[in-house]
């Protein structure tokens, strides 16, 4: 490792500290200090994002095994945002789970997921990225299924099945990608540089896109997200939606080829992203609980990120990854704050809910791109890569749908709060609040995170994008940012003047639609098991063996003595 600088140690500590805390939690006396663990673990990652210069790397383990940590601009943006969300959600979780007898196990899953999420933003070699990606993916299962209800177990099965499938696709892509490199475990940038010359480039790109967009929740691989987000505890939902899905985003940023135009592949990713952006809004409008609305909103917003990355892939624009990371940062903080808002609303009597609804409305409008909010800066940052063509217009129109969806989210918060009381069993059943109550002390991390979500992008806009904040004062910029929000609010007002009777699509939508196929699969599986049972009986097996010998004897006779043969 050579002589290491203090900033090198920060890069290592960002991952190793939460990992070490998780391993130390095998001791019961350590698990009992979950409050300290959850607050301490994100601090090295936050320090690394703030203090380590962009472009710095450190070789921890030399080739052929290789373990390399590096901080580039997209990684620094997402690492810093993730650290802030882990810190706020961790502080919230300490209070939220104070009476939960399983809080020690929850803190272990939390720390492992945290370590994996930081690692995917920092590791720079192929094998280490795969390990980090697997860590964040499988550890998040514990957050989603913490309440151990029937709904949580079902969500966990779906999540785990898709996670295993995604990991299998990615490891196949990584093996093919690394096969053209001279080293056993190449740096990601070196492996990707050889993609254009690979004879398997089409297969590699297809596997990468499916594997990473599955984590992001693009249609039709989105089904795990509304199931998992709806049943996880509130702080778990915040990090699942805010951070875990960004493992897919950083995967696309790291592994999609840059610098050269991949026209067809970029157009395909854009089409999938745009469809997902509208699909998430359409299904989200049918939902009747704010957490499920937020889950479908995340699906929609990840469609936006995929569309932007597709535009960069289509044109070969090397600046797009940083812009997509900036947009993802804004979504990360906003969505984390909005999930915590659901918990705060559930603890607030309806008579005193107005301030909570006001914050929720501001967060939702910022997500839609309301001028003079951080969300507006995120929308502006990705405007240039999209251009002024059809894709750019469709992406702008998606903000109208986001506004309508956020209006529904705010109104549904009224159903979570109960008059004159804190949370009740009726309010929390099946929503990830199971048996727990939220106390006023959770308001502080919620308020701080909400403020950061709206304001932090102003501090990062110029360093990340190179643009000037003065553009916000331009009349054309104001009009372009305001009309989708105004139109969305108008549509929402018309809808809720005479609310339509939405038929709620169940979470996981297309899984339910595919239920007949599942029944057919079970029948086929049961038939195969029954056939195997019969074939394994001695009499049946002996008869099958005799028949096989006769067939082989006949084939050999035909080969040795062809027709017309005479001795």
N, C-alpha and C positions, 0 to 999 in steps of 0.2 A: 504493500500500500504506500510505501514511501512516507515522506514527511507530509502530514495532513494539516491543512489550514483549519481555522476555526469554522469557516463557512462550509468546508467539506464535512466537518463533524455535524453541522446543522442538517445537512442533507441526509446523512445517515440517521441522525436522531429522529427526524420526522417520521421515519418508518419503524426504527428499532425501539423507540420508547413505548409507543402504544403496543407493539408486539410483545415486548418484555413485560409490560403491565398485564397483558392478557394471560401470558404464561404464568406469571406470579399469582394470578387469581385462582390457580388450582388450590391454593391455601385458603381455607375458610376465613381466616382473620384478615386476609387481603381483600376478599370479596366483600366483606362487611364495610370496607371503606370505599364503596362504589362512588360516593360523592367526590372524593379526592381524585380517584382514577379518571372519571369522566371529564373532569375539569383540567387535569394535568396533561392528559394524552394529546390534545390538539395543539398545545403551545409550541412544541418544537417545529411543527409544520407551519404554523403562522410565522414564527421567527425566520424560518428558511425562506418563505415567500417574500418577506420584507427585507431581509439582509443579504441573501445570497445573490450575487450578480447574475443576471440572465446570461446564459452561455457557459456557465461553469459546469464542469463535470469532474467526477472522481472515479477512478478505477479501484474497486474494492477487492475484487478477486480477479487475478490475471487469466488470460486464455490458457487452456481451451474452455474452461468452465465459464469464466467471465461473469462478473457482476458489476455493472456500471450505473452510477447515478448521474443524472444530468438535469439541469433546469433550463428549459427554453421558455419563450414568452407564453405560448398557450398553457404550458404546464404551470408556470408561476401564477398566471391569472386564476386557473382553476384550483390550484393548491391553496392560494390565499383565501378564495371564497369558501372552499370546503372547510378550511380550518375555522373560519368565523362561524359557519353554520354548525359544525360539530361542537364548538364551544357553547353557542347559545342553546342548541338543542340538548346538549349534555347538562347544562345548568337547569333547563326545564325538566329533563328526565329525572334528575336527582330528587326534585320535589314531587313530580308526578308519580313516581314509583316508590315513594317512601314507605307505603304500607303494603307493598307487593312482596310476598314471601319469596318470589322467584327473581327478585331484582338482581341478585348476584349473578345468576346465569345470564340475565339480559345484559349486564355490564360486560361479561366476557364476549358475547357475540358482538356487542357494540364496539369493543376495543379491537377485535379482529377485523371487523368491517372497516373501521377507521384506518387501521394499518394498511389494509389492502387498497383502500381508496387513495391514500397518500402515495402508495408505492406505484400505482398505475400512472400517476402524474410525473413520477421521477425516474423510474428505471429506463435505461436506454438500450438494453440488449434484448434479443428476441425471447430467449428462454426465461429470463427474469420477468419480462412483461407477462408472459403466459402464467407464471406462478402468481404474480400479483393480481392478475385478472381473475384467476380461479379463487384466490383468497377472498377478494371482495364479493365475488358472486356467491360462493357457498356460505360465507359467514352471514350474509344478508338474510339467508333462510331463517336463521334464529330470530332476527328482528321481526320478520313478517309473521312468524308462527308463535310468537311469545304468549299470546292469550290462550292458546291451546283449545280453542273452540272448534266446533265442527267446520265452521266457515274458514277458520285459520288453517286447519289441517288440509282442507281442500285446496286453499290458495297455495299452501306450501308444496303440495304434490305437483300442481301445475307449474309453479315456479321452478321446482327442482328438475322436473322433466325437461323443460325448455333450457334450463341452465346447462344440464348435461349435454343436450343436443348442441347448444351453442359452443360449449367447450370442445366437443368433438370436431365440429366444423373448423374452429379456429386452429386447433393443433394440426389438423391436416393442411390448412393453408400455411401455417408457419413452417412446417417441415418442407413443403414444396418451395416456399419462399427462400428458406435458408440453404436449399440444396445447391444453389448456384454460387454460394459464397465459398471462399477458401477456408474460412474458420468454422469450427463446429458450432459455435454460438456467436454469430455476428452481431454487430450493432444494428439496430433497427434501420437507421438511415442507409447503411451499406447494403442490407438485404433488399430494401425497397428500391435502391438505385439499380439493382439488377433485374427488376421486375419486367421492364419492357423487352428484355432480351430472353426472357424465360419462355420455353415452349409451352408452359402450362399457365401463362399469364391470365387467360380467360377464366380458368378454373380457380386460380388463386384469388382473383378479384371477386368472383362470385361467392366464394367461401367467406372471404373477409367481410363483404357487405352483409351477407345473411347473419353471420356470427355477431357482428357489432350492432347492427340495427335491431337484432333481437333484444339486446340489453337496453337499447334506447326506447324500444316499444313501438317500432314502426309496424303498420298493418301489413300482413295479418299476424305478425309475431308479437302483438301487443297484449295478448290475453292475460298474461301473468300480472300486468301492472294494476288494473282496477281491482283484481282480486286481492293482491298483496297489500296495496295501499289502504284499502278500505278496512282491513281487519287488524293491521298492525297498530300498536299503541301510538298515540299522537307523535311523540318525538321520533319513533321509528319510521312513521310515515314521512315525516319531514326530511329525514336523511335519505330514505329510499327514493323519494321523488326528486329531492334536490341534488343528491350526490351520487348515489349508486348508478343511476342511469347515465351519469356523465362518464362512467368507465367506457361505455360504448362510444361516446363522443370523442374522448381522447384516443380511443382505438382507431377510429376513422382518421383523425388528424395525424396520428403517427404512421399508419400503414398505407393510406391512400397515396399513390404516387403524385408528387408535385412537380411543377416546372414544365411539364409537357401536357398537352391537351388530350384528354381521353373522351372524345365527343359523345360516343354512344353510351358509355358507362356513366358519364356525368349526367346526361339527359335522363337515363333510367333512374338514377338516384333522385334527381329533381322531381320526376313524376311520382315516385313512391312517397317522397316527402310531402309534396303538395296534397296528394290524396289523403295521407295520414293527417295533415293539418286540418282538413275539412271534416274528415271522418271523426276525429276526436271531439270536435265541437258538436257535430250532429248527435252522436250517441251521448255525449255529456249532458246535452239539454234534456234528455229523458230521465236523468238520474234524480233521485229524491233525497240523497244525503250529500252534504257538502264535501265530504272526503272523497266520495266517488266522482263528484263533479271535478274536483281537483285532479284526480287520477287521470281522467280523460282529457283534462286540460294539459297535463304533462305530455300525454301522447301527442296531442296537437302541436305543442311547442317543440317537441323533439322532431316532429315532421318539418317544422320551420328550419331547425338547425341542419337536418339532413338535406333540405333543399338548398341551403346556402353552401354546404360542403359539396353538393353535387354541381353547383354552378362553378365552384373553384376547380373541381375535377374536369369539368367540361372545357374550361378555358385555360387551365394550367396556371391560374393566378396564385402565386406563392403567398400573397398577403391574406388570403381567405381564412386559413386556419386560425390565425390570431383573432380575426373578426368574429369567427364562429365561437371561439372560446369566450370572447367578451359577451356575446349574446347568451351563451350558456351560463356564464357567471351571473348575469342579471336574473335569468330564470331560476338559478340555484337559490339565490337569496330570497327572491320574491315567493317562490313556491314553498320554501322552508317556513317563511314567516306566515304564509296563508294556512298551512297545516297547523301551526301552533295557534293561529287565530281560532280554529275550530275548537281546540281544547279550552282556550280562554272563554269563548262564547258559551261552551257547555257548563262552565263554572259561574256564569254571570246571570243573575236574574234578568228576565226580559225587560223589566222596568228600567234597568241601568245598562242596557245593551247598546245604546246609541253610540258611545265612543268606540266600542269594539267594531260596530258596523261601519263607522266612519273610516277607521284604519283599514278594515277589510276592503272597502270600496276604493280607497286610495291605492292599495296594493294591486287590486284587480285592474284598475284603470292604468296603472303603471305597466302591468304586463301587456295590456292592449296597446300601449304606446302613447299615453297622454303626454302632451308637451310639458316640458320642465320637470319631468320625472326621469329616473334612471332607465326605466323601460323605453322611453322615447329615444334615449341615446343608443340603446341596444338596437332598436329598429333602424335608426339612422345609420349605424355602423355597417349593417349588412345590406343597405339599399344599393350601393354602387355595384357590388358583385352581381346582384340580380338584374341590373339594367332596367330599361324602360319598356321592355317587351311584355309578352303575355305572362311569363312567369313572374315578373316583377309586379304586375297588376294583380295577379291572383294572390301573391303573398301579401300585398297591401290589403286586399279584400278579406283575407283571413283574420285580420285585426278586427274587422266588424264582428265576425263570429266570436272571437275571443271576448269582446266587450259584452255581447249578449250572454255568453256563458258565465262571465264573471258577475253579471247582474243576477243570474240565477243562484250562483254561489252565495252571494250576500243575502238574498232573500231566504235561502234555506238555512242560514245561520239562526234565523228566528225560530226554526223548529227544534234546534238543538238546545237553546236556552229554555228554562222553565220558570214560570212566574213565581217569584218569591222564594226560590230555593236554588241550591246548587244542583249538580248533576244527580239524576235519579237512574234507577235501573232501567226504566222505560226509555230514557233518553240515550243511554249508552249501549243498549243491547245490540250486539252484532256490528258495532262500529269501531272497535278497537279501544273502547274505554272500560272494558269489562271489569266491573266491580271496583273501579278506582274513582277518585274524585280529584279535581284540580283545585289548588289553593291560590289565594291572591299572590303569594310569593312567586308564582310562575309568570306574573305579568311583566317583571323586569326583563328577563331575556327575550320575551316576545316583543316588548316595546323597542328594545335596542336593535334586535334583528330587523324589525319592520323599518326603523329609521335607516339602517345600513342598506337595506334592499332598495330604498328609494334614492338615497343620496350617494352611496359609494361609487356608482358608475361615473359620477361627475369627476371624481378624483382620478379615475383610471382611464377616462376616455382619450385624452391626449397622449399619455405614454403608450397606450396599446394601439390606438388607431392612427396616431399622427395628425388627427384633425383638431380643429379649434372649437372650443365651446361657443365662440361667437356665432357659429352657424345656427345655434338655437334661436337667435334673435332675428333670423331671416324670415321675412313674411312667407316666402314659398315653403320653407321648412315647417313653419307653424301650421300652414294650411294642410300640407301633406300629412302631418302628424295628427291634426285635429279632426279631419273629416271622417276617417274610419271610426274613431271613438264616438263622435257626434251621431253618425249614422247608426252605430250599434246601440247607443243609448235610446235613440228614437225607435228602433225596431223592438228593443226590450220593453219600452213603455207601451207600445202598441200590443205586444204579446200579453203583457201582464195587466192591461186594462180589462181584457177578457181572456183569461188564461186558457189555452187549449188543454185538452185532456191528453197529456203525454202518456203513451204506453211505455213504462220503464223497461228498457232492455236490461236484462240481468248482467251483472259484472262478468266479464269474460265473453260477452255477446256471442261470438262465433263458435265458442265451445258448446254453448247451449244449442245453437243451430245445428251443430254436428253430432248431437246426442244420438240420433238413429245410427250413425256410423259407428259410434262407440258400442251400441248394443250389438251390431253385426260383428264387430271385432271380438266382443266377449263370447258370442256364440261360436265363432270360428276358433277362438282359443280353447274353449271348453271342448269342442269337437276334436281338436288336435290332441288334447290331454287324454280324452277318452280313447282315441285311436292308439295312442302310445301305450296306454294301460293294457289294451287288448294285445298289442304286438309283443309286449314284454312277457306274456304268459308262455310257459315252456312249450305247450303243444302248438301254439300258433307260431312261435319262433322256429320250432323244429320243422314245421310244414313249410314255412317261408324259406328256410335254408335249403330244404330238399328241392323246392321249385327253382331256387336260384342256381343250384348245381345243375339241374336239368337244362335250364336256359343256357348256362355257360357251356355245357357239353354240346348242345346243339350248335351254338355259334362256332365253337372250335371245329366241330365236324364239318360245317359248311366251309370254313376257311381251309381246312386240310384237304377235304374231298369236294372240290367244286362240282357243279352240275356237269354231267357227261363224263365224269372220271371213270375210267375202267382199269382195274388192277391188271 
